[in-house]
């Protein structure tokens, strides 16, 4: 990062938690929550909304006049909840896949999301001093957001200086109005491309070549989603190559081997036969790899997690001591322990009622329901508190986007499933025949509560790092994030229902006759559901999971060796598992996006070498432009997906705006391929336009 952000001192008091800022933050939260829900259901990924929210906030508040860096920070803090709480969709669709729900009840979904998010904020408040102020953890996203806020503030407050300094003016434009233009450019391009694909149907979604080699079948494919290009750009080349490795293991080794040794007794077409083996067998190799990676991550986090819990209690005691008459500076003021404890008890009470309503129709006695509610709520609160410390540490170490939320969900669903199974067997409350569906549903619902805590605990500490660097008031940030959790939680249920009724999910279509190829894949939800089912019904394909576990252990060993050698070369094991597990049309687009980012970085680095040490500001501007363009690509396609869901739901037709028939499909694929390549070239050139040749 170019420089340390200017910090507003304690003695200076600026407007922070303003009414207009809260309204603006709520509007941004709605947009990014809808985008993240769509993207997460389609590809299993969400994106951090802090940086684009900060840029939009700066542009709007600059137009309204009177804005400042701290008010901008509050807006991005509130809106950042959109990129994190949306991860609840990694679990909740499983309740429809098993037939327990027929839609997403607003009250239950709102309660589980909002209360979990609020607890994620509250559990990490006592960790702020130890993990943010006194720690040397890098907090990459928090520091990046602080730098953008600082540069935008320079544009507002030092225009005369900027006019005399070309580099500063360039930076200021990138962070302010120019930054919004980059988001808008990416959004418009992505929206038009997505409308041509999902609306008019003149673009295909992917291109695939099936290659037989004897009885073995290989597949080469690429998807054309610009949202995935943006997501791949943001995750970077290291994760992109790890996903590519997963694709190669899946479609270059596992599927060819299985197609060569498995008799095609039904006489299926080559593509259908290979896809069936991947769906029913190979994807569980990916699940095993992800599971092992998650367990290993938690093992490596055991020491900092325990220390984080100790620090939490120690900080709580210190807060009480400081509250006995010692006046804290503005930038040291968290929500008081009284508020933290009071809100925690309220959230736990809400969960008790929520789980009670969830089980209200179960064929159980009042005492049986009370027992299951107690087990679920206690598990969610205790495990959630422990996970909050672990996720807070991981957020500081590698960033919120790289924190293994999916892996934590896997561990949570395994543990809570075993807990419910053991309690049911001991008390006779549930069994795996008559009560199997209810037990699976309860395990998934409890896991959703844990994930809500985990995702927001990531976000809270990242935002508090940004606030510390710019001189924000912590308790005001915490209030802003609490509001963001409630707003985001209110948006999630209607968006989920809209997308479900328009597209359906894999293994869960709302109406007969719907095109299953258009269903949203919801990959994590399928994985969590399969694991819970396997524990209660003993029907998991343990051989494939075992192979995946071995693959995960090998990858962990390789990553450890790379870590010892130093440098940037690493092997994110969870990313390898994702590459195995995700459909290859999704994984390939992510890889392409990461490669485009790598190409841009290499060209910038070459120009930096040619221009010498004064090149830094230009490279920073280009990096920011790339991040904003990528964010725009994600938002544009996602919003078109949500808008098309409205049209589909209103008309009742799967393709109400199509202007071509199914016979155009082959031509549409090649047209999309040409347009896709052209757009990728334009995007790279636009990123590099900020850099002199």
C-alpha positions as CSV (number, residue, x, y, z in Angstrom):
1,X,0.0,0.0,0.0
2,X,1.3,3.4,-0.9
3,X,1.3,5.1,2.4
4,X,-0.2,5.0,5.9
5,X,-3.7,6.5,6.0
6,X,-4.0,9.9,7.7
7,X,-5.6,9.3,11.1
8,X,-8.1,11.7,12.6
9,X,-6.9,12.4,16.1
10,X,-9.0,11.8,19.2
11,X,-9.4,15.5,19.9
12,X,-11.1,16.1,16.5
13,X,-14.8,15.3,16.3
14,X,-16.4,14.9,12.9
15,X,-19.9,13.7,11.9
16,X,-19.8,9.9,11.7
17,X,-23.0,8.1,12.3
18,X,-25.3,10.4,10.3
19,X,-28.9,9.8,9.2
20,X,-28.0,10.3,5.5
21,X,-25.0,8.0,5.9
22,X,-27.3,5.3,7.5
23,X,-29.8,5.6,4.6
24,X,-27.0,5.5,2.0
25,X,-25.4,2.5,3.7
26,X,-28.8,0.7,3.8
27,X,-29.3,1.3,0.1
28,X,-25.9,0.0,-0.8
29,X,-26.4,-3.0,1.5
30,X,-29.6,-3.9,-0.4
31,X,-27.9,-3.9,-3.7
32,X,-24.8,-5.8,-2.7
33,X,-26.8,-8.3,-0.6
34,X,-28.9,-9.2,-3.6
35,X,-25.8,-9.5,-5.8
36,X,-24.0,-11.7,-3.3
37,X,-27.0,-14.0,-2.7
38,X,-27.2,-14.6,-6.5
39,X,-23.5,-15.0,-7.0
40,X,-23.2,-17.4,-4.0
41,X,-26.1,-19.6,-5.1
42,X,-24.7,-19.7,-8.7
43,X,-21.0,-20.4,-8.1
44,X,-20.5,-20.8,-4.3
45,X,-18.6,-17.5,-3.9
46,X,-19.3,-14.1,-2.4
47,X,-17.3,-10.9,-2.8
48,X,-16.2,-8.3,-0.3
49,X,-18.3,-5.1,-0.7
50,X,-16.2,-2.8,1.5
51,X,-14.1,-1.2,-1.3
52,X,-16.9,-0.6,-3.8
53,X,-19.1,0.6,-1.0
54,X,-16.5,3.1,0.1
55,X,-16.0,4.4,-3.5
56,X,-19.8,4.8,-4.0
57,X,-20.2,6.5,-0.6
58,X,-17.4,9.0,-1.4
59,X,-19.0,9.9,-4.7
60,X,-22.5,10.3,-3.3
61,X,-21.4,12.2,-0.2
62,X,-19.1,14.4,-2.2
63,X,-22.1,15.3,-4.4
64,X,-24.2,16.1,-1.3
65,X,-21.3,18.1,0.1
66,X,-20.1,18.1,3.7
67,X,-18.9,14.5,3.7
68,X,-15.7,13.4,5.5
69,X,-13.5,10.4,5.8
70,X,-15.2,9.1,9.0
71,X,-18.8,9.4,7.6
72,X,-17.6,7.5,4.5
73,X,-16.1,4.9,6.7
74,X,-19.4,4.4,8.5
75,X,-21.2,3.8,5.2
76,X,-18.8,1.2,4.0
77,X,-18.9,-0.4,7.5
78,X,-22.6,-0.8,7.3
79,X,-22.6,-1.9,3.7
80,X,-19.8,-4.5,4.2
81,X,-22.4,-6.7,6.0
82,X,-23.7,-7.5,2.5
83,X,-20.6,-9.4,1.4
84,X,-20.5,-11.5,4.6
85,X,-24.0,-12.2,5.9
86,X,-24.9,-13.5,2.5
87,X,-22.8,-16.6,3.2
88,X,-25.8,-17.9,5.0
89,X,-26.9,-19.2,1.6
90,X,-24.2,-21.8,1.9
91,X,-26.6,-23.8,4.1
92,X,-30.2,-22.7,4.1
93,X,-31.1,-24.0,0.5
94,X,-30.4,-27.5,1.9
95,X,-33.7,-27.2,3.8
96,X,-35.5,-27.1,0.5
97,X,-33.3,-29.8,-1.0
98,X,-34.5,-32.3,1.7
99,X,-38.1,-31.1,1.4
100,X,-38.4,-29.7,4.9
101,X,-39.2,-26.2,3.6
102,X,-41.0,-25.3,0.4
103,X,-39.7,-21.7,0.5
104,X,-37.8,-19.4,2.8
105,X,-40.1,-18.2,5.7
106,X,-39.3,-14.5,6.2
107,X,-39.5,-14.5,10.0
108,X,-37.3,-17.6,10.6
109,X,-34.8,-16.6,8.0
110,X,-34.6,-13.0,9.2
111,X,-34.2,-14.2,12.9
112,X,-31.4,-16.7,12.2
113,X,-29.5,-14.3,10.0
114,X,-29.9,-11.1,12.0
115,X,-29.3,-12.7,15.5
116,X,-26.3,-14.6,14.2
117,X,-24.8,-11.5,12.6
118,X,-25.3,-9.4,15.7
119,X,-23.6,-12.1,17.8
120,X,-20.8,-12.1,15.3
121,X,-20.3,-8.4,16.0
122,X,-20.7,-8.8,19.8
123,X,-18.3,-11.7,20.2
124,X,-15.5,-9.9,18.5
125,X,-15.8,-6.6,20.2
126,X,-13.6,-7.7,23.2
127,X,-11.0,-8.8,20.7
128,X,-10.5,-5.4,19.1
129,X,-7.6,-4.2,21.2
130,X,-5.7,-7.5,21.1
131,X,-6.2,-8.3,17.5
132,X,-6.5,-4.9,15.8
133,X,-4.7,-2.2,17.9
134,X,-1.9,-4.2,19.5
135,X,-1.5,-6.8,16.8
136,X,0.8,-6.8,13.7
137,X,-1.7,-8.9,11.7
138,X,-1.9,-7.4,8.2
139,X,-5.7,-7.2,7.6
140,X,-5.3,-6.8,3.8
141,X,-8.8,-5.7,3.0
142,X,-9.1,-3.4,6.0
143,X,-5.9,-1.6,5.1
144,X,-6.9,-1.4,1.5
145,X,-10.2,0.2,2.4
146,X,-8.5,2.7,4.7
147,X,-6.1,3.7,1.9
148,X,-9.0,4.3,-0.5
149,X,-10.8,6.3,2.1
150,X,-7.7,8.4,2.7
151,X,-7.1,9.0,-1.0
152,X,-10.8,10.0,-1.4
153,X,-10.5,12.4,1.5
154,X,-7.5,14.0,0.0
155,X,-9.6,14.6,-3.1
156,X,-12.2,16.4,-1.0
157,X,-10.0,18.4,1.3
158,X,-6.9,19.1,-0.7
159,X,-8.0,19.9,-4.2
160,X,-5.5,22.8,-4.5
161,X,-2.6,20.6,-3.6
162,X,-3.8,17.9,-5.9
163,X,-3.9,20.3,-8.8
164,X,-0.2,20.9,-8.3
165,X,0.6,17.2,-7.9
166,X,-0.4,15.0,-10.9
167,X,0.1,11.7,-9.0
168,X,-2.1,12.8,-6.1
169,X,-4.8,14.0,-8.5
170,X,-4.7,10.7,-10.4
171,X,-5.1,8.8,-7.1
172,X,-7.9,11.1,-6.0
173,X,-9.9,10.6,-9.2
174,X,-9.5,6.8,-8.9
175,X,-10.9,6.8,-5.4
176,X,-13.7,9.3,-6.0
177,X,-15.9,10.0,-9.1
178,X,-13.6,8.1,-11.4
179,X,-13.9,5.0,-9.1
180,X,-17.7,5.0,-9.5
181,X,-17.3,5.2,-13.2
182,X,-15.1,2.1,-13.2
183,X,-17.7,0.2,-11.2
184,X,-20.4,1.5,-13.5
185,X,-18.4,0.5,-16.6
186,X,-17.9,-3.0,-15.4
187,X,-21.5,-3.2,-14.2
188,X,-22.9,-2.1,-17.6
189,X,-20.7,-4.4,-19.6
190,X,-21.5,-7.3,-17.4
191,X,-25.2,-6.6,-17.3
192,X,-25.5,-6.3,-21.1
193,X,-23.5,-9.6,-21.5
194,X,-25.7,-11.3,-18.9
195,X,-28.9,-10.0,-20.5
196,X,-27.8,-11.3,-23.9
197,X,-27.2,-14.6,-22.3
198,X,-30.0,-15.1,-19.8
199,X,-32.6,-12.8,-21.4
200,X,-32.3,-12.7,-25.1
201,X,-30.6,-16.1,-25.3
202,X,-28.3,-14.9,-28.2
203,X,-25.2,-15.7,-26.2
204,X,-24.4,-19.2,-24.9
205,X,-23.3,-19.8,-21.3
206,X,-20.3,-22.0,-22.1
207,X,-18.4,-24.0,-24.7
208,X,-17.4,-27.6,-24.3
209,X,-15.4,-30.3,-26.1
210,X,-15.8,-33.9,-25.2
211,X,-12.8,-36.0,-26.0
212,X,-13.1,-39.8,-25.9
213,X,-9.9,-41.9,-25.5
214,X,-11.0,-45.5,-25.7
215,X,-13.6,-45.8,-23.0
216,X,-12.2,-42.9,-21.0
217,X,-13.8,-39.5,-21.4
218,X,-12.1,-36.1,-21.1
219,X,-13.8,-32.7,-21.1
220,X,-12.4,-29.3,-22.1
221,X,-14.8,-26.4,-21.2
222,X,-15.0,-22.7,-20.4
223,X,-17.9,-20.7,-19.0
224,X,-18.6,-17.1,-20.2
225,X,-19.7,-15.5,-17.0
226,X,-18.2,-12.0,-16.5
227,X,-19.1,-12.1,-12.8
228,X,-16.8,-15.1,-12.5
229,X,-14.1,-13.2,-14.4
230,X,-14.5,-10.5,-11.7
231,X,-14.4,-13.0,-8.9
232,X,-11.4,-14.7,-10.4
233,X,-9.6,-11.4,-10.7
234,X,-10.2,-10.7,-7.0
235,X,-9.1,-14.1,-5.7
236,X,-5.8,-13.9,-7.4
237,X,-3.5,-16.2,-9.4
238,X,-2.5,-18.4,-6.5
239,X,-6.1,-19.5,-5.7
240,X,-6.9,-19.5,-9.4
241,X,-4.1,-22.0,-10.1
242,X,-5.2,-24.1,-7.2
243,X,-8.8,-24.3,-8.7
244,X,-7.2,-25.2,-12.0
245,X,-5.4,-28.1,-10.3
246,X,-8.7,-29.2,-8.9
247,X,-10.3,-29.1,-12.4
248,X,-7.4,-31.2,-13.8
249,X,-7.7,-33.8,-11.0
250,X,-11.5,-34.0,-11.6
251,X,-11.8,-34.0,-15.3
252,X,-8.3,-34.9,-16.3
253,X,-7.9,-37.9,-14.0
254,X,-10.9,-38.9,-11.9
255,X,-13.7,-38.8,-14.5
256,X,-11.6,-40.4,-17.3
257,X,-10.6,-43.3,-14.9
258,X,-14.2,-43.8,-13.7
259,X,-15.6,-43.7,-17.3
260,X,-13.0,-46.3,-18.3
261,X,-13.8,-48.8,-15.5
262,X,-17.5,-48.2,-15.0
263,X,-19.9,-50.1,-17.4
264,X,-22.3,-47.8,-19.2
265,X,-25.2,-50.3,-18.7
266,X,-27.9,-47.8,-19.5
267,X,-26.4,-46.8,-22.9
268,X,-26.2,-43.1,-21.9
269,X,-24.7,-40.6,-24.2
270,X,-21.0,-39.9,-23.5
271,X,-21.6,-36.4,-22.0
272,X,-24.5,-37.6,-19.8
273,X,-22.5,-40.7,-18.6
274,X,-19.4,-38.6,-17.7
275,X,-21.5,-35.9,-16.0
276,X,-23.4,-38.5,-14.0
277,X,-20.2,-40.0,-12.6
278,X,-18.8,-36.6,-11.7
279,X,-22.0,-35.6,-10.0
280,X,-22.5,-38.7,-8.0
281,X,-18.9,-39.7,-7.3
282,X,-16.2,-37.3,-8.2
283,X,-17.7,-34.2,-6.5
284,X,-17.4,-36.1,-3.2
285,X,-13.7,-36.3,-3.7
286,X,-13.8,-32.5,-3.6
287,X,-15.9,-32.6,-0.5
288,X,-13.4,-34.9,1.2
289,X,-10.6,-32.5,0.2
290,X,-12.4,-29.5,1.5
291,X,-13.3,-31.3,4.8
292,X,-9.7,-32.2,5.5
293,X,-8.5,-28.7,4.6
294,X,-11.1,-27.3,7.0
295,X,-10.0,-29.6,9.9
296,X,-6.4,-28.8,9.3
297,X,-7.1,-25.1,9.3
298,X,-8.9,-25.3,12.6
299,X,-6.0,-27.4,14.0
300,X,-3.5,-24.7,13.0
301,X,-5.8,-22.1,14.5
302,X,-6.1,-24.0,17.8
303,X,-3.5,-22.0,19.6
304,X,-4.5,-18.5,18.5
305,X,-8.1,-19.4,18.9
306,X,-7.6,-20.4,22.6
307,X,-5.5,-17.2,23.1
308,X,-8.2,-15.2,21.5
309,X,-10.8,-16.5,23.9
310,X,-8.5,-15.8,26.8
311,X,-7.9,-12.3,25.5
312,X,-11.7,-11.8,25.1
313,X,-12.4,-12.5,28.8
314,X,-9.3,-10.4,29.9
315,X,-10.4,-7.5,27.7
316,X,-13.9,-7.7,29.1
317,X,-12.5,-7.4,32.6
318,X,-10.3,-4.5,31.6
319,X,-13.3,-2.7,30.0
320,X,-15.1,-3.0,33.3
321,X,-12.1,-1.7,35.1
322,X,-11.8,1.3,32.7
323,X,-15.5,1.9,33.2
324,X,-15.0,2.9,36.8
325,X,-14.1,6.5,36.1
326,X,-11.3,6.5,33.6
327,X,-12.1,8.5,30.5
328,X,-11.3,6.7,27.3
329,X,-10.3,8.5,24.1
330,X,-12.8,8.7,21.3
331,X,-10.9,6.0,19.3
332,X,-10.9,3.7,22.3
333,X,-14.6,3.6,23.0
334,X,-16.3,0.2,22.2
335,X,-19.8,-0.6,23.0
336,X,-20.0,-1.0,26.8
337,X,-19.9,-4.5,28.4
338,X,-23.4,-3.9,29.6
339,X,-24.7,-3.4,26.0
340,X,-22.6,-6.4,24.8
341,X,-24.0,-8.7,27.4
342,X,-27.5,-7.4,27.1
343,X,-27.7,-7.7,23.3
344,X,-26.1,-11.2,23.6
345,X,-28.9,-12.3,25.9
346,X,-31.5,-10.8,23.6
347,X,-30.1,-12.7,20.6
348,X,-29.9,-15.9,22.5
349,X,-33.6,-15.5,23.6
350,X,-34.5,-14.8,19.9
351,X,-32.8,-18.0,18.9
352,X,-34.6,-20.0,21.6
353,X,-37.9,-18.7,20.1
354,X,-36.7,-19.2,16.6
355,X,-35.7,-22.8,17.1
356,X,-38.9,-23.5,19.0
357,X,-40.9,-22.2,16.0
358,X,-38.7,-24.2,13.7
359,X,-39.6,-27.4,15.6
360,X,-43.2,-26.5,16.5
361,X,-44.7,-28.9,14.0
362,X,-42.5,-31.8,14.9
363,X,-44.2,-34.9,16.3
364,X,-42.5,-34.4,19.7
365,X,-43.6,-33.6,23.2
366,X,-42.9,-30.1,24.6
367,X,-40.1,-31.6,26.6
368,X,-38.6,-33.2,23.6
369,X,-38.7,-29.9,21.6
370,X,-37.2,-28.1,24.6
371,X,-34.3,-30.6,24.7
372,X,-33.5,-30.2,21.0
373,X,-33.8,-26.4,21.2
374,X,-31.4,-26.3,24.2
375,X,-28.9,-28.5,22.4
376,X,-29.0,-26.5,19.2
377,X,-28.9,-23.0,20.8
378,X,-26.1,-24.0,23.3
379,X,-24.0,-25.5,20.5
380,X,-24.5,-22.5,18.2
381,X,-23.6,-20.0,20.8
382,X,-20.6,-21.8,22.3
383,X,-19.2,-23.1,19.0
384,X,-20.0,-19.7,17.4
385,X,-18.0,-17.9,20.1
386,X,-15.0,-20.1,19.5
387,X,-15.3,-19.8,15.8
388,X,-15.6,-16.0,16.1
389,X,-12.1,-15.8,17.6
390,X,-10.7,-18.2,14.9
391,X,-12.3,-16.3,12.1
392,X,-11.2,-12.9,13.5
393,X,-7.6,-14.2,13.5
394,X,-7.9,-15.6,10.0
395,X,-9.4,-12.3,8.8
396,X,-6.4,-10.4,10.1
397,X,-4.0,-13.0,8.6
398,X,-5.3,-13.6,5.1
399,X,-8.4,-11.4,4.7
400,X,-12.1,-12.0,5.0
401,X,-12.4,-13.4,1.4
402,X,-9.8,-16.1,2.0
403,X,-11.1,-17.2,5.4
404,X,-12.4,-20.8,5.2
405,X,-16.1,-20.2,6.0
406,X,-17.1,-23.3,4.0
407,X,-14.7,-25.4,5.9
408,X,-16.0,-24.1,9.2
409,X,-19.5,-24.9,8.0
410,X,-18.4,-28.5,7.3
411,X,-17.0,-28.9,10.7
412,X,-20.1,-27.4,12.3
413,X,-22.5,-29.6,10.4
414,X,-20.5,-32.7,11.3
415,X,-20.4,-31.8,15.0
416,X,-24.0,-30.7,15.4
417,X,-25.2,-33.8,13.4
418,X,-23.3,-36.1,15.8
419,X,-24.7,-34.2,18.8
420,X,-28.3,-34.4,17.6
421,X,-27.8,-38.1,16.7
422,X,-26.4,-39.0,20.1
423,X,-29.0,-37.0,22.0
424,X,-31.8,-38.6,19.9
425,X,-30.4,-42.1,20.4
426,X,-30.1,-41.6,24.1
427,X,-33.5,-40.1,24.6
428,X,-35.4,-41.7,21.7
429,X,-36.6,-38.3,20.4
430,X,-35.7,-38.9,16.8
431,X,-34.5,-41.7,14.6
432,X,-33.1,-42.0,11.1
433,X,-36.2,-43.6,9.6
434,X,-39.3,-41.7,10.7
435,X,-37.5,-38.6,12.0
436,X,-34.5,-38.5,9.7
437,X,-35.6,-35.5,7.7
438,X,-36.3,-33.5,10.8
439,X,-32.9,-34.3,12.3
440,X,-31.1,-33.3,9.1
441,X,-33.1,-30.1,8.9
442,X,-32.3,-29.2,12.5
443,X,-28.6,-29.9,11.9
444,X,-28.6,-27.6,8.8
445,X,-30.6,-24.8,10.6
446,X,-28.1,-24.9,13.5
447,X,-25.2,-24.8,11.1
448,X,-26.7,-21.7,9.5
449,X,-26.7,-20.0,12.9
450,X,-23.0,-20.8,13.3
451,X,-22.1,-19.5,9.8
452,X,-23.9,-16.3,10.4
453,X,-21.7,-15.7,13.5
454,X,-18.5,-16.7,11.6
455,X,-19.0,-14.5,8.6
456,X,-19.7,-11.3,10.5
457,X,-16.9,-11.9,13.0
458,X,-14.6,-11.8,9.9
459,X,-16.1,-8.6,8.7
460,X,-16.2,-6.8,12.1
461,X,-12.5,-7.0,12.8
462,X,-11.6,-6.1,9.2
463,X,-13.8,-3.0,9.5
464,X,-12.5,-2.1,12.9
465,X,-9.0,-2.2,11.4
466,X,-10.0,0.3,8.8
467,X,-11.6,2.5,11.4
468,X,-8.5,2.4,13.6
469,X,-6.3,3.5,10.7
470,X,-8.5,6.4,9.8
471,X,-9.4,7.4,13.4
472,X,-13.0,6.3,13.6
473,X,-15.0,5.8,16.8
474,X,-15.3,2.0,17.4
475,X,-18.7,1.9,19.1
476,X,-20.2,3.9,16.2
477,X,-18.7,1.4,13.7
478,X,-20.1,-1.4,15.8
479,X,-23.6,0.2,15.7
480,X,-23.3,0.7,12.0
481,X,-22.5,-3.0,11.4
482,X,-25.3,-4.1,13.7
483,X,-27.7,-2.0,11.5
484,X,-26.1,-3.5,8.4
485,X,-26.8,-7.0,9.7
486,X,-30.5,-6.3,10.3
487,X,-30.9,-4.6,6.8
488,X,-29.0,-7.4,5.1
489,X,-31.0,-10.1,7.0
490,X,-34.3,-8.5,5.9
491,X,-33.2,-8.5,2.2
492,X,-32.0,-12.2,2.1
493,X,-35.3,-14.0,2.5
494,X,-37.2,-12.3,-0.4
495,X,-34.2,-12.5,-2.7
496,X,-33.8,-16.2,-1.9
497,X,-37.5,-16.8,-2.6
498,X,-37.3,-14.9,-5.8
499,X,-34.4,-16.8,-7.1
500,X,-35.7,-20.2,-6.0
501,X,-39.1,-19.7,-7.7
502,X,-37.4,-18.4,-10.9
503,X,-34.5,-20.8,-11.3
504,X,-34.7,-23.4,-8.6
505,X,-31.7,-25.1,-7.0
506,X,-29.9,-28.2,-8.0
507,X,-31.9,-31.1,-6.4
508,X,-34.8,-28.7,-5.6
509,X,-37.0,-27.3,-8.4
510,X,-40.2,-25.5,-7.3
511,X,-42.3,-26.6,-10.3
512,X,-42.6,-29.6,-12.6
513,X,-41.2,-29.0,-16.1
514,X,-38.5,-26.5,-15.2
515,X,-35.2,-26.7,-17.0
516,X,-32.7,-28.2,-14.5
517,X,-29.8,-26.8,-16.5
518,X,-30.9,-23.3,-15.4
519,X,-31.0,-24.2,-11.7
520,X,-28.6,-22.4,-9.4
521,X,-26.0,-24.9,-8.2
522,X,-25.8,-23.8,-4.6
523,X,-22.7,-26.0,-4.2
524,X,-22.0,-25.6,-0.5
525,X,-25.6,-26.2,0.4
526,X,-25.5,-29.5,-1.5
527,X,-22.3,-30.5,0.3
528,X,-23.6,-29.6,3.8
529,X,-26.8,-31.5,3.0
530,X,-25.0,-34.6,1.8
531,X,-22.8,-34.7,4.9
532,X,-25.8,-34.3,7.2
533,X,-27.7,-37.0,5.3
534,X,-24.7,-39.3,5.4
535,X,-24.4,-39.0,9.2
536,X,-28.0,-39.8,9.9
537,X,-28.7,-42.3,7.1
538,X,-25.2,-43.9,6.7
539,X,-25.4,-43.5,2.9
540,X,-22.4,-41.3,2.2
541,X,-20.0,-42.6,-0.5
542,X,-17.1,-43.0,2.0
543,X,-14.7,-44.3,-0.6
544,X,-14.9,-41.1,-2.6
545,X,-14.7,-39.0,0.6
546,X,-11.7,-41.1,1.6
547,X,-9.9,-40.5,-1.7
548,X,-10.6,-36.8,-1.3
549,X,-9.2,-36.8,2.3
550,X,-6.0,-38.4,0.9
551,X,-5.8,-35.8,-1.8
552,X,-6.3,-33.1,0.8
553,X,-3.5,-34.5,3.0
554,X,-1.1,-34.6,0.0
555,X,-2.0,-31.0,-0.9
556,X,-1.4,-29.9,2.7
557,X,2.0,-31.5,2.7
558,X,2.9,-29.8,-0.6
559,X,1.7,-26.5,0.8
560,X,3.8,-26.9,3.9
561,X,6.9,-27.5,1.8
562,X,6.1,-24.4,-0.3
563,X,5.7,-22.4,2.9
564,X,9.1,-23.5,4.1
565,X,10.7,-22.4,0.9
566,X,9.3,-18.9,1.3
567,X,8.0,-16.7,-1.5
568,X,4.5,-16.2,-2.7
569,X,4.0,-19.7,-4.2
570,X,1.5,-21.6,-2.1
571,X,-1.2,-24.2,-2.6
572,X,-4.6,-23.3,-1.0
573,X,-6.0,-26.7,-0.3
574,X,-9.6,-25.6,0.0
575,X,-9.3,-24.0,-3.4
576,X,-8.2,-27.3,-4.9
577,X,-11.2,-29.0,-3.3
578,X,-13.5,-26.2,-4.8
579,X,-12.0,-26.9,-8.2
580,X,-12.9,-30.6,-7.9
581,X,-16.3,-29.9,-6.6
582,X,-17.6,-27.0,-8.7
583,X,-18.9,-27.5,-12.2
584,X,-15.9,-27.0,-14.6
585,X,-17.7,-24.2,-16.5
586,X,-17.6,-22.2,-13.2
587,X,-14.1,-23.2,-12.2
588,X,-12.6,-22.4,-15.6
589,X,-14.0,-18.9,-15.7
590,X,-12.6,-18.2,-12.2
591,X,-9.2,-19.4,-13.5
592,X,-9.4,-17.1,-16.5
593,X,-10.2,-14.2,-14.3
594,X,-7.3,-14.9,-12.1
595,X,-5.0,-15.2,-15.1
596,X,-6.2,-11.8,-16.5
597,X,-5.3,-10.3,-13.1
598,X,-1.9,-11.9,-13.2
599,X,-1.3,-10.6,-16.8
600,X,-2.3,-7.1,-15.7
601,X,0.1,-7.3,-12.7
602,X,3.0,-8.6,-14.8
603,X,2.6,-5.8,-17.4
604,X,2.4,-3.2,-14.6
605,X,5.5,-4.7,-13.0
606,X,7.3,-4.5,-16.3
607,X,6.4,-0.9,-16.7
608,X,7.3,-0.2,-13.1
609,X,10.8,-1.5,-13.8
610,X,11.0,0.7,-16.9
611,X,9.9,3.8,-15.0
612,X,11.8,3.4,-11.7
613,X,10.7,4.1,-8.2
614,X,8.3,6.9,-9.1
615,X,6.0,4.4,-10.7
616,X,4.3,3.3,-7.5
617,X,1.3,5.7,-7.5
618,X,0.4,4.6,-11.1
619,X,0.6,1.0,-10.1
620,X,-1.6,1.7,-7.1
621,X,-4.2,3.5,-9.3
622,X,-4.2,0.5,-11.8
623,X,-4.6,-2.0,-8.9
624,X,-7.6,0.0,-7.6
625,X,-9.1,0.3,-11.0
626,X,-8.9,-3.5,-11.5
627,X,-10.6,-4.1,-8.1
628,X,-13.4,-1.7,-8.9
629,X,-13.9,-3.0,-12.4
630,X,-14.0,-6.6,-11.1
631,X,-16.6,-5.6,-8.5
632,X,-18.7,-3.9,-11.2
633,X,-18.6,-7.1,-13.3
634,X,-19.9,-9.1,-10.3
635,X,-22.7,-6.6,-9.4
636,X,-23.8,-6.1,-13.0
637,X,-24.4,-9.7,-13.8
638,X,-25.8,-10.5,-10.4
639,X,-28.4,-7.7,-10.6
640,X,-29.5,-8.8,-14.1
641,X,-29.9,-12.3,-12.6
642,X,-32.1,-11.0,-9.9
643,X,-34.1,-8.8,-12.4
644,X,-34.6,-11.8,-14.7
645,X,-35.8,-13.8,-11.8
646,X,-38.5,-11.2,-11.3
647,X,-39.5,-11.4,-15.0
648,X,-39.5,-15.2,-14.9
649,X,-41.6,-15.2,-11.8
650,X,-44.1,-12.7,-13.2
651,X,-44.5,-14.4,-16.6
652,X,-44.2,-18.0,-15.5
653,X,-42.0,-18.7,-18.5
654,X,-38.4,-20.0,-18.2
655,X,-37.3,-17.8,-21.2
656,X,-39.8,-15.0,-21.6
657,X,-37.5,-12.6,-23.4
658,X,-35.7,-15.1,-25.7
659,X,-35.6,-13.9,-29.4
660,X,-34.1,-17.1,-30.7
661,X,-35.1,-20.8,-30.4
662,X,-33.2,-23.8,-29.1
663,X,-31.8,-24.5,-32.6
664,X,-29.6,-21.4,-32.3
665,X,-27.7,-22.9,-29.3
666,X,-24.6,-23.9,-31.2
667,X,-24.2,-20.6,-32.9
668,X,-24.9,-18.8,-29.7
669,X,-22.0,-20.5,-28.0
670,X,-19.5,-19.3,-30.6
671,X,-20.9,-15.8,-30.7
672,X,-20.6,-15.7,-26.9
673,X,-17.0,-17.0,-27.1
674,X,-16.0,-14.2,-29.5
675,X,-17.7,-11.5,-27.4
676,X,-16.2,-13.0,-24.2
677,X,-12.7,-12.8,-25.6
678,X,-13.2,-9.3,-26.8
679,X,-14.6,-8.1,-23.4
680,X,-11.6,-9.7,-21.6
681,X,-9.2,-7.8,-23.8
682,X,-11.1,-4.5,-23.3
683,X,-11.0,-5.0,-19.5
684,X,-7.3,-5.7,-19.3
685,X,-6.6,-2.7,-21.5
686,X,-8.8,-0.5,-19.3
687,X,-6.9,-1.5,-16.2
688,X,-3.6,-0.8,-17.8
689,X,-4.8,2.5,-19.2
690,X,-4.0,4.0,-15.8
691,X,-0.3,3.1,-16.3
692,X,2.0,4.9,-18.7
693,X,3.8,2.8,-21.3
